[in-house]
């Protein structure tokens, strides 16, 4: 962070809004805010804590390949907390208490990811989860001060990227807000479970299950449960 030089926060927001390409927008954020990397990560289905993502990042391809090769997604505490909590967090606040996780962060730093990170969880009105992350190479205390200063801007940027991705994926169509129970009932239906079985699994009445399926069907604008399952799957609200 340049001493005595104010970062033009409003300008960076406008510039990112005007940039249609997500990855170019992320690079612009890094350049203007003097960050090492930036990542936008959308969970594929909102009924899962972690799953196959829509991912755009400035991370080097070598690191992304190694991340998959070593299956780091199974232990990555940034992803787990980013999709499991609501409040932004510094990576220094994570519990790095196993040799595997320590090796993961050492590997990341070796591949140029940086020694500091800040992640902003995103939960939209449909319950869809995403995370916006920035990284740097800095003293931990100085990084914490910088993130406290940049947080309002980063929160705005997270929402800008999230809205842009939803437009890209769904052409701006309105995504209905299904309740957790409606999602659960639809999800079990995709696995061939009838209302009676779902009721036993969720420990609720069969009548209540049918009400949840009916309300989900209406919210999705569908005439049948089969159509509702298809629509919910297409919108990535449930697993295919």
N, C-alpha and C positions, 0 to 999 in steps of 0.2 A: 504494500500500500504506500503510495507516494506521500511523503511528509508534507503537510500544509496544502495539499491539492485536493479539492472537493471532487468526488466522483459525480458526474452528471447523471444522477439516478433516473430522473424523468426522461432524459434522452435515451438511455439504454432501454427503458421500457418501450418507448415509441419505436426505436429501431428494431427491437425484437418483434414487435407487433407487425411491422412492415416487412419482415423477412419470412417468406412462406416456407422455406426449407428448415426443418427442425434442427438438423445437424449444423447448418451454417449459423442458425440462431444460437446454438449452444457454444459454438466457437466464438461468436461475437460476445457472448457473456464473459467468457474466459479472458478475451483480449481487453475488454473495457473495464472489467472489475479486477483484473490482475489475478486471475485464478489459474490453477493448473489444468483442471478438467471439470466438465459438467456432464450430468447424466439425467435423462428423463426415462423413467421405467414405469410402465403401466402393466398391472397384473392382467392376465388374460381373462380370468373369470373372477367375479367378486365374491363367489362363495368359497374360494380357497384362500388360504393365508399367503401361500407362495406358489406360483405356477409358471407356465411358459409365458414369457413377457412380450410386450411390444417395447423394444429398447432402442433408444437413440443416445449416442454418447460420443465424446471426444477421446475416449480411451484408445490406446493403440491396438491394432488388430492382434498383435502378438499376445497381449495380455488377455484379450477376449478369448482367443483360442486356448490359451493355457487355463483360463478359468473354467472352460468347458471340459478340457482334457482331464483336469484334476478334480472335476466335479465339486468345485468350490461352492457352487450354489447350495450344496447340502449343509454347509457350515457357516456361510457368510452371515455374520451378525448384523450387518448393515441392512441387508435385504429383509431379514427376519423382523428386525425392529421397525424398519421403514414401512412394512406392510402390516405391522401388528399394533402400532401406537398412533397417537394423534398429534403429539407435540414434536417440534424439531429437536434434533439432538446433535451434539458434537461426537465425533468418533472417539474422542478421548474419554467419553462417558460410558462407552461400551465395556462389557465385561470380557476382557481378553484373558481368559483363565485356563485355556487348554493349549497344549503344544501345537495342535492342529490349527487353531485360530491364530496363534502367534506366527506360525509359519505362513499362513495365508496373508497376513498383513505385511510380513517381511518380503514375501514374494511380490506383493502389489507395489511396495515402495521400490523394490529393485527394478520393476518394469515401468517406473516413471509415473505411478499413480499419485504419489505424494504421501507425506507422513501425517497429514491432517485432513479431516473431512467434516462436512456438515450436511445433514439430510433432513429434508422437509417432507413429511408424509402428507398425502393428499387423499381426501375422501370426499367424493362429490355427492350430489343429492340422490343419485341412483345407488349409492353404496359402493361405487367402483373405487378401487384403491390404486394409488400410484405413488411414486416418490421422485423427488427432485434433489439431486446431490451435487455438491461442488467440492473440489479438493484443492489442496495447496501444499507447499513445502515451506514450513514456517515453524517458529517457536510456538509451542502449544498455547501459551498465555497470550501471545500476540494474535494468534489465530482466533482465539475465543473473543478477543476484543473486536477484531475485524468482523467476525460473524455477527456479533451483537449490533454493530453499526449497519451491516448490510442486510440484516434479517428482513426488515420490511420490504426492501427491494427484491430480495430473493423469494419471499412469499408471493409477491405479485408476479414475478417471472414464472414461478411454479404453476400458477393458475393460467397464465398466458399459454404456456406450453401444453398444459392439460386440455384447455379448450381447443387449441389448434389440432391436437392429436385426435380428439373426438370428432372434429369436423372431417379430418382426413379419413378416419376409419368408418364413420357413419354418415358422412355427407350432411352433418348438422341436424339429422333427424332427432326428434325428442325421444330420449331413452326413459322409459317409465321407471318409477321408483318402486321396486318390489321389496316387501318386508323380508327379514331373514327367514321367517317361517314359510313364506310363499316360495322363496328360493329353495329352501330345504325340501319342500313337498314336490316341487317340479324336478329337482335333482334326483330324488328317489324314484320318481316316475320314469325318468330316463333309464334307470337301472331295472325296469320291469316290475317295480313294486306296486301293488294295488293299494287302495286307500286303507284297507284294514291292516295290511302289513306296515305301511308308513305310520299309522296310528300307534302300533305297538313299538316301532323304533323310536318315535318321538315322544312316546308316553302321553299322548293326547287322544281325544275321542276321534272315531272315524268321521263323525259329522263335522268336526272342526277341520280335519284334513280336507274334506270335500269343500268346505267354505274357503280355505286358503287357496285351493286349486281354482275355484270359481273366481275369486277376486283377482288372482294372477292372470287368469284368462281374460277377464274384462279389462284389466290395466294394459295388457298387451294387444288389445283390440282383436282378439281371436274368438272364433265360434266354437272351437273344440280344444280339448286338452292337447291333442297331437299338434295342432297348429301353434298353441302356446309354447310347447316344448321347442318346436322348431324356431319360433321367433326369439325365445329367450336364449337359445343356443347361438343363433345368428348374431345377437347383440352381445354375446359373451357374458351373459348374466349367469349362465350355468354351464357345466361341462357338457361337451358333445357326447 
